[in-house]
Amino acid sequence: MKEEAVLRLGGEFERPIDLTFEDLSRFPPEDQVFDVSRLDARRQGRGVRLEALLRHACLRPTARYLTVRATRDGFAASVPVDAVAKHAVIVYAQDERPLTPEQGGPFRLLIPDAAACRTREIDECANVKFVDHIEARSEPGPDTRPQTPAEHAALHERTAHDTNAETGNR
């Protein structure tokens, strides 16, 4: 039997928590984004507003950064709370089912119009796939985003290859 995916919120929270697909689906309608394509036409699915998750776990006032991690591939992005909390969404479902690895699952951070955040710390690579952990921190945390166009291309090639190998797609 396949183990259920968990999104862990840890670090500078009063109530660090683990959330499953079912937990996220039970957030109230005002915290849900039922069609993320309305925020970003390139994406599909259903999500919960990041602000609601931070509130649910009681983000401490000392937390200024979130390190969003994908343990599966060792990827991490450290982003300022103030720049993303009100705009970002954790996408967790497509067609009323949990996101698959091909869809960037189990969870995916979506920052619609990353350029609108008006900070050098937010770029397209801050939209993290395969998310399983969000750590609130007082200072910036680990950040493995590519720094050059060549690193960026290599990251996407490696991620596509890993996903295809896992799912049997070529």
Number of C-alpha atoms within 10 A of each C-alpha: 3 4 5 10 17 17 21 17 23 20 18 21 21 13 16 18 15 15 15 16 18 12 11 20 19 11 16 10 10 10 18 21 18 18 17 22 14 12 17 13 10 8 15 18 19 24 26 26 21 23 18 18 20 19 14 15 17 15 23 17 9 12 19 18 23 29 24 28 26 21 12 11 14 10 19 24 24 24 26 21 20 13 19 22 19 13 18 21 27 26 32 28 25 18 9 11 12 22 22 16 16 16 20 18 22 24 28 23 25 26 27 21 14 21 13 13 17 10 12 9 17 21 18 13 19 21 19 22 27 24 28 21 20 23 19 28 23 16 15 17 17 14 17 13 18 14 8 9 9 9 12 13 12 13 17 12 11 12 15 15 13 17 17 14 11 11 11 8 11 8
